Amino acid sequence: MLSVPAGVRIWLVAGLTDMRRGIDELSALVQTQLSAEVHSGQLFIVRGVAGIG
């Protein structure tokens, strides 16, 4: 079971995400699309697919 501390924001990202991008590009997407800091203690949950297109 996942234990999340009180006050932690959890972002559920709608749509499909190309998981071939890797962690660096996914972090950049969080910063640019959500205007959020990836090292802020928030949780970012994306729905991934192996490849799009």
PQR file with spaces between the fields and no chain letter, atoms N, CA, C, O and H, PARSE charges and radii, in Angstrom:
ATOM       1  N    MET     1       0.838   -1.175    0.000 -0.4000 1.5000
ATOM       2  CA   MET     1       0.000    0.000    0.000 -0.0000 2.0000
ATOM       3  C    MET     1       0.882    1.237    0.000  0.5500 1.7000
ATOM       4  O    MET     1       1.919    1.273    0.663 -0.5500 1.4000
ATOM       5  N    LEU     2       0.469    2.235   -0.737 -0.4000 1.5000
ATOM       6  CA   LEU     2       1.201    3.485   -0.848 -0.0000 2.0000
ATOM       7  C    LEU     2       0.731    4.446    0.240  0.5500 1.7000
ATOM       8  O    LEU     2      -0.461    4.730    0.359 -0.5500 1.4000
ATOM       9  H    LEU     2      -0.373    2.206   -1.275  0.4000 1.0000
ATOM      10  N    SER     3       1.663    4.931    1.014 -0.4000 1.5000
ATOM      11  CA   SER     3       1.348    5.890    2.062 -0.0000 2.0000
ATOM      12  C    SER     3       1.805    7.273    1.609  0.5500 1.7000
ATOM      13  O    SER     3       2.987    7.495    1.344 -0.5500 1.4000
ATOM      14  H    SER     3       2.631    4.700    0.917  0.4000 1.0000
ATOM      15  N    VAL     4       0.855    8.196    1.524 -0.4000 1.5000
ATOM      16  CA   VAL     4       1.151    9.553    1.061 -0.0000 2.0000
ATOM      17  C    VAL     4       0.989   10.512    2.240  0.5500 1.7000
ATOM      18  O    VAL     4      -0.062   10.533    2.881 -0.5500 1.4000
ATOM      19  H    VAL     4      -0.104    8.016    1.739  0.4000 1.0000
ATOM      20  N    PRO     5       2.010   11.296    2.528 -0.5600 1.5000
ATOM      21  CA   PRO     5       1.904   12.262    3.627  0.2800 2.0000
ATOM      22  C    PRO     5       0.787   13.276    3.393  0.5500 1.7000
ATOM      23  O    PRO     5       0.450   13.580    2.249 -0.5500 1.4000
ATOM      24  N    ALA     6       0.225   13.790    4.460 -0.4000 1.5000
ATOM      25  CA   ALA     6      -0.829   14.799    4.362 -0.0000 2.0000
ATOM      26  C    ALA     6      -0.300   16.036    3.649  0.5500 1.7000
ATOM      27  O    ALA     6       0.845   16.439    3.852 -0.5500 1.4000
ATOM      28  H    ALA     6       0.499   13.543    5.389  0.4000 1.0000
ATOM      29  N    GLY     7      -1.135   16.629    2.822 -0.4000 1.5000
ATOM      30  CA   GLY     7      -0.772   17.853    2.132 -0.0000 2.0000
ATOM      31  C    GLY     7      -0.050   17.666    0.812  0.5500 1.7000
ATOM      32  O    GLY     7       0.239   18.650    0.130 -0.5500 1.4000
ATOM      33  H    GLY     7      -2.065   16.301    2.657  0.4000 1.0000
ATOM      34  N    VAL     8       0.253   16.423    0.429 -0.4000 1.5000
ATOM      35  CA   VAL     8       0.934   16.170   -0.849 -0.0000 2.0000
ATOM      36  C    VAL     8      -0.084   16.263   -1.974  0.5500 1.7000
ATOM      37  O    VAL     8      -1.142   15.636   -1.918 -0.5500 1.4000
ATOM      38  H    VAL     8       0.019   15.624    0.983  0.4000 1.0000
ATOM      39  N    ARG     9       0.238   17.042   -2.990 -0.4000 1.5000
ATOM      40  CA   ARG     9      -0.630   17.139   -4.163 -0.0000 2.0000
ATOM      41  C    ARG     9      -0.362   15.959   -5.082  0.5500 1.7000
ATOM      42  O    ARG     9       0.785   15.569   -5.296 -0.5500 1.4000
ATOM      43  H    ARG     9       1.098   17.552   -3.036  0.4000 1.0000
ATOM      44  N    ILE    10      -1.442   15.395   -5.624 -0.4000 1.5000
ATOM      45  CA   ILE    10      -1.339   14.290   -6.572 -0.0000 2.0000
ATOM      46  C    ILE    10      -1.966   14.755   -7.881  0.5500 1.7000
ATOM      47  O    ILE    10      -3.143   15.114   -7.925 -0.5500 1.4000
ATOM      48  H    ILE    10      -2.374   15.713   -5.450  0.4000 1.0000
ATOM      49  N    TRP    11      -1.172   14.744   -8.939 -0.4000 1.5000
ATOM      50  CA   TRP    11      -1.628   15.142  -10.260 -0.0000 2.0000
ATOM      51  C    TRP    11      -1.914   13.889  -11.079  0.5500 1.7000
ATOM      52  O    TRP    11      -1.021   13.062  -11.265 -0.5500 1.4000
ATOM      53  H    TRP    11      -0.217   14.452   -8.903  0.4000 1.0000
ATOM      54  N    LEU    12      -3.146   13.731  -11.574 -0.4000 1.5000
ATOM      55  CA   LEU    12      -3.503   12.654  -12.491 -0.0000 2.0000
ATOM      56  C    LEU    12      -3.583   13.270  -13.877  0.5500 1.7000
ATOM      57  O    LEU    12      -4.482   14.062  -14.161 -0.5500 1.4000
ATOM      58  H    LEU    12      -3.872   14.402  -11.423  0.4000 1.0000
ATOM      59  N    VAL    13      -2.651   12.909  -14.731 -0.4000 1.5000
ATOM      60  CA   VAL    13      -2.556   13.517  -16.058 -0.0000 2.0000
ATOM      61  C    VAL    13      -3.454   12.754  -17.020  0.5500 1.7000
ATOM      62  O    VAL    13      -3.276   11.553  -17.223 -0.5500 1.4000
ATOM      63  H    VAL    13      -1.920   12.265  -14.500  0.4000 1.0000
ATOM      64  N    ALA    14      -4.423   13.457  -17.616 -0.4000 1.5000
ATOM      65  CA   ALA    14      -5.346   12.832  -18.564 -0.0000 2.0000
ATOM      66  C    ALA    14      -4.653   12.637  -19.909  0.5500 1.7000
ATOM      67  O    ALA    14      -3.694   13.339  -20.231 -0.5500 1.4000
ATOM      68  H    ALA    14      -4.567   14.433  -17.451  0.4000 1.0000
ATOM      69  N    GLY    15      -5.137   11.698  -20.675 -0.4000 1.5000
ATOM      70  CA   GLY    15      -4.576   11.445  -21.995 -0.0000 2.0000
ATOM      71  C    GLY    15      -3.512   10.364  -21.949  0.5500 1.7000
ATOM      72  O    GLY    15      -3.295    9.725  -20.919 -0.5500 1.4000
ATOM      73  H    GLY    15      -5.916   11.127  -20.413  0.4000 1.0000
ATOM      74  N    LEU    16      -2.858   10.172  -23.076 -0.4000 1.5000
ATOM      75  CA   LEU    16      -1.825    9.152  -23.201 -0.0000 2.0000
ATOM      76  C    LEU    16      -0.455    9.804  -23.281  0.5500 1.7000
ATOM      77  O    LEU    16      -0.295   10.861  -23.891 -0.5500 1.4000
ATOM      78  H    LEU    16      -3.034   10.690  -23.913  0.4000 1.0000
ATOM      79  N    THR    17       0.515    9.177  -22.669 -0.4000 1.5000
ATOM      80  CA   THR    17       1.883    9.683  -22.661 -0.0000 2.0000
ATOM      81  C    THR    17       2.803    8.644  -23.280  0.5500 1.7000
ATOM      82  O    THR    17       2.764    7.469  -22.914 -0.5500 1.4000
ATOM      83  H    THR    17       0.384    8.318  -22.173  0.4000 1.0000
ATOM      84  N    ASP    18       3.617    9.075  -24.203 -0.4000 1.5000
ATOM      85  CA   ASP    18       4.590    8.183  -24.843 -0.0000 2.0000
ATOM      86  C    ASP    18       5.726    7.924  -23.846  0.5500 1.7000
ATOM      87  O    ASP    18       6.567    8.795  -23.625 -0.5500 1.4000
ATOM      88  H    ASP    18       3.649   10.029  -24.501  0.4000 1.0000
ATOM      89  N    MET    19       5.751    6.752  -23.257 -0.4000 1.5000
ATOM      90  CA   MET    19       6.715    6.433  -22.211 -0.0000 2.0000
ATOM      91  C    MET    19       8.116    6.169  -22.755  0.5500 1.7000
ATOM      92  O    MET    19       9.052    5.978  -21.979 -0.5500 1.4000
ATOM      93  H    MET    19       5.068    6.044  -23.437  0.4000 1.0000
ATOM      94  N    ARG    20       8.272    6.157  -24.075 -0.4000 1.5000
ATOM      95  CA   ARG    20       9.607    6.007  -24.649 -0.0000 2.0000
ATOM      96  C    ARG    20      10.457    7.255  -24.426  0.5500 1.7000
ATOM      97  O    ARG    20      11.668    7.221  -24.645 -0.5500 1.4000
ATOM      98  H    ARG    20       7.511    6.312  -24.705  0.4000 1.0000
ATOM      99  N    ARG    21       9.848    8.340  -24.000 -0.4000 1.5000
ATOM     100  CA   ARG    21      10.560    9.601  -23.792 -0.0000 2.0000
ATOM     101  C    ARG    21      11.629    9.486  -22.710  0.5500 1.7000
ATOM     102  O    ARG    21      12.666   10.141  -22.811 -0.5500 1.4000
ATOM     103  H    ARG    21       8.864    8.367  -23.822  0.4000 1.0000
ATOM     104  N    GLY    22      11.409    8.687  -21.694 -0.4000 1.5000
ATOM     105  CA   GLY    22      12.362    8.574  -20.603 -0.0000 2.0000
ATOM     106  C    GLY    22      12.083    9.609  -19.521  0.5500 1.7000
ATOM     107  O    GLY    22      11.299   10.535  -19.733 -0.5500 1.4000
ATOM     108  H    GLY    22      10.566    8.155  -21.612  0.4000 1.0000
ATOM     109  N    ILE    23      12.710    9.458  -18.384 -0.4000 1.5000
ATOM     110  CA   ILE    23      12.421   10.282  -17.216 -0.0000 2.0000
ATOM     111  C    ILE    23      12.786   11.750  -17.426  0.5500 1.7000
ATOM     112  O    ILE    23      12.085   12.628  -16.923 -0.5500 1.4000
ATOM     113  H    ILE    23      13.346    8.706  -18.213  0.4000 1.0000
ATOM     114  N    ASP    24      13.855   12.037  -18.149 -0.4000 1.5000
ATOM     115  CA   ASP    24      14.260   13.432  -18.366 -0.0000 2.0000
ATOM     116  C    ASP    24      13.225   14.202  -19.178  0.5500 1.7000
ATOM     117  O    ASP    24      12.872   15.330  -18.836 -0.5500 1.4000
ATOM     118  H    ASP    24      14.425   11.324  -18.558  0.4000 1.0000
ATOM     119  N    GLU    25      12.743   13.589  -20.251 -0.4000 1.5000
ATOM     120  CA   GLU    25      11.742   14.262  -21.084 -0.0000 2.0000
ATOM     121  C    GLU    25      10.388   14.325  -20.391  0.5500 1.7000
ATOM     122  O    GLU    25       9.657   15.301  -20.560 -0.5500 1.4000
ATOM     123  H    GLU    25      13.030   12.672  -20.529  0.4000 1.0000
ATOM     124  N    LEU    26      10.038   13.293  -19.607 -0.4000 1.5000
ATOM     125  CA   LEU    26       8.781   13.337  -18.856 -0.0000 2.0000
ATOM     126  C    LEU    26       8.835   14.440  -17.803  0.5500 1.7000
ATOM     127  O    LEU    26       7.840   15.128  -17.579 -0.5500 1.4000
ATOM     128  H    LEU    26      10.632   12.500  -19.470  0.4000 1.0000
ATOM     129  N    SER    27       9.972   14.613  -17.164 -0.4000 1.5000
ATOM     130  CA   SER    27      10.146   15.705  -16.194 -0.0000 2.0000
ATOM     131  C    SER    27      10.007   17.056  -16.876  0.5500 1.7000
ATOM     132  O    SER    27       9.390   17.970  -16.330 -0.5500 1.4000
ATOM     133  H    SER    27      10.781   14.054  -17.346  0.4000 1.0000
ATOM     134  N    ALA    28      10.574   17.184  -18.062 -0.4000 1.5000
ATOM     135  CA   ALA    28      10.456   18.434  -18.810 -0.0000 2.0000
ATOM     136  C    ALA    28       9.002   18.719  -19.176  0.5500 1.7000
ATOM     137  O    ALA    28       8.574   19.873  -19.154 -0.5500 1.4000
ATOM     138  H    ALA    28      11.075   16.441  -18.506  0.4000 1.0000
ATOM     139  N    LEU    29       8.246   17.685  -19.509 -0.4000 1.5000
ATOM     140  CA   LEU    29       6.825   17.860  -19.803 -0.0000 2.0000
ATOM     141  C    LEU    29       6.062   18.377  -18.587  0.5500 1.7000
ATOM     142  O    LEU    29       5.212   19.259  -18.710 -0.5500 1.4000
ATOM     143  H    LEU    29       8.594   16.747  -19.526  0.4000 1.0000
ATOM     144  N    VAL    30       6.365   17.832  -17.423 -0.4000 1.5000
ATOM     145  CA   VAL    30       5.721   18.298  -16.193 -0.0000 2.0000
ATOM     146  C    VAL    30       6.015   19.771  -15.982  0.5500 1.7000
ATOM     147  O    VAL    30       5.121   20.544  -15.636 -0.5500 1.4000
ATOM     148  H    VAL    30       7.056   17.115  -17.322  0.4000 1.0000
ATOM     149  N    GLN    31       7.255   20.159  -16.189 -0.4000 1.5000
ATOM     150  CA   GLN    31       7.644   21.550  -15.966 -0.0000 2.0000
ATOM     151  C    GLN    31       6.993   22.491  -16.972  0.5500 1.7000
ATOM     152  O    GLN    31       6.551   23.577  -16.596 -0.5500 1.4000
ATOM     153  H    GLN    31       7.981   19.531  -16.470  0.4000 1.0000
ATOM     154  N    THR    32       6.923   22.099  -18.241 -0.4000 1.5000
ATOM     155  CA   THR    32       6.394   22.999  -19.263 -0.0000 2.0000
ATOM     156  C    THR    32       4.869   22.968  -19.349  0.5500 1.7000
ATOM     157  O    THR    32       4.236   24.020  -19.444 -0.5500 1.4000
ATOM     158  H    THR    32       7.282   21.217  -18.546  0.4000 1.0000
ATOM     159  N    GLN    33       4.276   21.778  -19.316 -0.4000 1.5000
ATOM     160  CA   GLN    33       2.830   21.666  -19.498 -0.0000 2.0000
ATOM     161  C    GLN    33       2.043   21.969  -18.226  0.5500 1.7000
ATOM     162  O    GLN    33       0.961   22.553  -18.298 -0.5500 1.4000
ATOM     163  H    GLN    33       4.790   20.924  -19.239  0.4000 1.0000
ATOM     164  N    LEU    34       2.565   21.585  -17.072 -0.4000 1.5000
ATOM     165  CA   LEU    34       1.852   21.801  -15.810 -0.0000 2.0000
ATOM     166  C    LEU    34       2.398   22.976  -15.016  0.5500 1.7000
ATOM     167  O    LEU    34       1.827   23.358  -13.994 -0.5500 1.4000
ATOM     168  H    LEU    34       3.443   21.111  -17.014  0.4000 1.0000
ATOM     169  N    SER    35       3.489   23.543  -15.475 -0.4000 1.5000
ATOM     170  CA   SER    35       4.170   24.633  -14.748 -0.0000 2.0000
ATOM     171  C    SER    35       4.418   24.234  -13.296  0.5500 1.7000
ATOM     172  O    SER    35       4.185   25.015  -12.373 -0.5500 1.4000
ATOM     173  H    SER    35       3.953   23.233  -16.305  0.4000 1.0000
ATOM     174  N    ALA    36       4.892   23.015  -13.114 -0.4000 1.5000
ATOM     175  CA   ALA    36       5.135   22.480  -11.777 -0.0000 2.0000
ATOM     176  C    ALA    36       6.601   22.072  -11.637  0.5500 1.7000
ATOM     177  O    ALA    36       7.246   21.699  -12.617 -0.5500 1.4000
ATOM     178  H    ALA    36       5.081   22.380  -13.864  0.4000 1.0000
ATOM     179  N    GLU    37       7.110   22.144  -10.432 -0.4000 1.5000
ATOM     180  CA   GLU    37       8.487   21.740  -10.136 -0.0000 2.0000
ATOM     181  C    GLU    37       8.492   20.255   -9.802  0.5500 1.7000
ATOM     182  O    GLU    37       7.790   19.818   -8.891 -0.5500 1.4000
ATOM     183  H    GLU    37       6.585   22.446   -9.635  0.4000 1.0000
ATOM     184  N    VAL    38       9.280   19.480  -10.537 -0.4000 1.5000
ATOM     185  CA   VAL    38       9.282   18.025  -10.367 -0.0000 2.0000
ATOM     186  C    VAL    38       9.895   17.576   -9.039  0.5500 1.7000
ATOM     187  O    VAL    38       9.659   16.449   -8.603 -0.5500 1.4000
ATOM     188  H    VAL    38       9.851   19.835  -11.278  0.4000 1.0000
ATOM     189  N    HIS    39      10.671   18.434   -8.399 -0.4000 1.5000
ATOM     190  CA   HIS    39      11.305   18.078   -7.128 -0.0000 2.0000
ATOM     191  C    HIS    39      10.600   18.725   -5.941  0.5500 1.7000
ATOM     192  O    HIS    39      11.215   18.971   -4.904 -0.5500 1.4000
ATOM     193  H    HIS    39      10.862   19.349   -8.754  0.4000 1.0000
ATOM     194  N    SER    40       9.302   18.999   -6.101 -0.4000 1.5000
ATOM     195  CA   SER    40       8.544   19.710   -5.075 -0.0000 2.0000
ATOM     196  C    SER    40       7.894   18.790   -4.048  0.5500 1.7000
ATOM     197  O    SER    40       7.319   19.265   -3.068 -0.5500 1.4000
ATOM     198  H    SER    40       8.802   18.798   -6.944  0.4000 1.0000
ATOM     199  N    GLY    41       7.981   17.477   -4.263 -0.4000 1.5000
ATOM     200  CA   GLY    41       7.332   16.542   -3.347 -0.0000 2.0000
ATOM     201  C    GLY    41       5.937   16.146   -3.795  0.5500 1.7000
ATOM     202  O    GLY    41       5.269   15.361   -3.121 -0.5500 1.4000
ATOM     203  H    GLY    41       8.448   17.091   -5.059  0.4000 1.0000
ATOM     204  N    GLN    42       5.487   16.684   -4.929 -0.4000 1.5000
ATOM     205  CA   GLN    42       4.191   16.320   -5.479 -0.0000 2.0000
ATOM     206  C    GLN    42       4.320   15.003   -6.238  0.5500 1.7000
ATOM     207  O    GLN    42       5.421   14.612   -6.627 -0.5500 1.4000
ATOM     208  H    GLN    42       6.030   17.321   -5.476  0.4000 1.0000
ATOM     209  N    LEU    43       3.202   14.324   -6.445 -0.4000 1.5000
ATOM     210  CA   LEU    43       3.191   13.087   -7.226 -0.0000 2.0000
ATOM     211  C    LEU    43       2.548   13.356   -8.573  0.5500 1.7000
ATOM     212  O    LEU    43       1.492   13.984   -8.645 -0.5500 1.4000
ATOM     213  H    LEU    43       2.308   14.641   -6.129  0.4000 1.0000
ATOM     214  N    PHE    44       3.173   12.888   -9.634 -0.4000 1.5000
ATOM     215  CA   PHE    44       2.676   13.060  -10.994 -0.0000 2.0000
ATOM     216  C    PHE    44       2.424   11.670  -11.561  0.5500 1.7000
ATOM     217  O    PHE    44       3.354   10.879  -11.716 -0.5500 1.4000
ATOM     218  H    PHE    44       4.031   12.377   -9.576  0.4000 1.0000
ATOM     219  N    ILE    45       1.167   11.376  -11.868 -0.4000 1.5000
ATOM     220  CA   ILE    45       0.785   10.058  -12.372 -0.0000 2.0000
ATOM     221  C    ILE    45       0.306   10.219  -13.812  0.5500 1.7000
ATOM     222  O    ILE    45      -0.630   10.970  -14.088 -0.5500 1.4000
ATOM     223  H    ILE    45       0.412   12.019  -11.742  0.4000 1.0000
ATOM     224  N    VAL    46       0.964    9.500  -14.727 -0.4000 1.5000
ATOM     225  CA   VAL    46       0.617    9.577  -16.136 -0.0000 2.0000
ATOM     226  C    VAL    46       0.185    8.200  -16.632  0.5500 1.7000
ATOM     227  O    VAL    46       0.589    7.171  -16.092 -0.5500 1.4000
ATOM     228  H    VAL    46       1.724    8.890  -14.503  0.4000 1.0000
ATOM     229  N    ARG    47      -0.626    8.208  -17.650 -0.4000 1.5000
ATOM     230  CA   ARG    47      -1.051    6.960  -18.297 -0.0000 2.0000
ATOM     231  C    ARG    47      -0.155    6.768  -19.505  0.5500 1.7000
ATOM     232  O    ARG    47      -0.162    7.582  -20.429 -0.5500 1.4000
ATOM     233  H    ARG    47      -0.954    9.044  -18.089  0.4000 1.0000
ATOM     234  N    GLY    48       0.595    5.719  -19.498 -0.4000 1.5000
ATOM     235  CA   GLY    48       1.566    5.520  -20.566 -0.0000 2.0000
ATOM     236  C    GLY    48       1.164    4.487  -21.578  0.5500 1.7000
ATOM     237  O    GLY    48       0.378    3.579  -21.305 -0.5500 1.4000
ATOM     238  H    GLY    48       0.601    5.058  -18.748  0.4000 1.0000
ATOM     239  N    VAL    49       1.720    4.648  -22.750 -0.4000 1.5000
ATOM     240  CA   VAL    49       1.614    3.665  -23.817 -0.0000 2.0000
ATOM     241  C    VAL    49       3.024    3.385  -24.314  0.5500 1.7000
ATOM     242  O    VAL    49       3.919    4.213  -24.140 -0.5500 1.4000
ATOM     243  H    VAL    49       2.359    5.385  -22.972  0.4000 1.0000
ATOM     244  N    ALA    50       3.226    2.247  -24.918 -0.4000 1.5000
ATOM     245  CA   ALA    50       4.562    1.878  -25.382 -0.0000 2.0000
ATOM     246  C    ALA    50       5.050    2.800  -26.489  0.5500 1.7000
ATOM     247  O    ALA    50       6.237    3.121  -26.549 -0.5500 1.4000
ATOM     248  H    ALA    50       2.499    1.574  -25.059  0.4000 1.0000
ATOM     249  N    GLY    51       4.171    3.218  -27.340 -0.4000 1.5000
ATOM     250  CA   GLY    51       4.552    4.115  -28.431 -0.0000 2.0000
ATOM     251  C    GLY    51       3.322    4.681  -29.096  0.5500 1.7000
ATOM     252  O    GLY    51       2.317    3.984  -29.236 -0.5500 1.4000
ATOM     253  H    GLY    51       3.207    2.958  -27.291  0.4000 1.0000
ATOM     254  N    ILE    52       3.379    5.903  -29.500 -0.4000 1.5000
ATOM     255  CA   ILE    52       2.251    6.544  -30.167 -0.0000 2.0000
ATOM     256  C    ILE    52       2.653    6.806  -31.604  0.5500 1.7000
ATOM     257  O    ILE    52       3.694    7.404  -31.877 -0.5500 1.4000
ATOM     258  H    ILE    52       4.196    6.469  -29.387  0.4000 1.0000
ATOM     259  N    GLY    53       1.817    6.353  -32.512 -0.4000 1.5000
ATOM     260  CA   GLY    53       2.053    6.637  -33.928 -0.0000 2.0000
ATOM     261  C    GLY    53       2.945    5.694  -34.536  0.5500 1.7000
ATOM     262  O    GLY    53       3.240    5.803  -35.726 -0.5500 1.4000
ATOM     263  H    GLY    53       0.971    5.868  -32.290  0.4000 1.0000
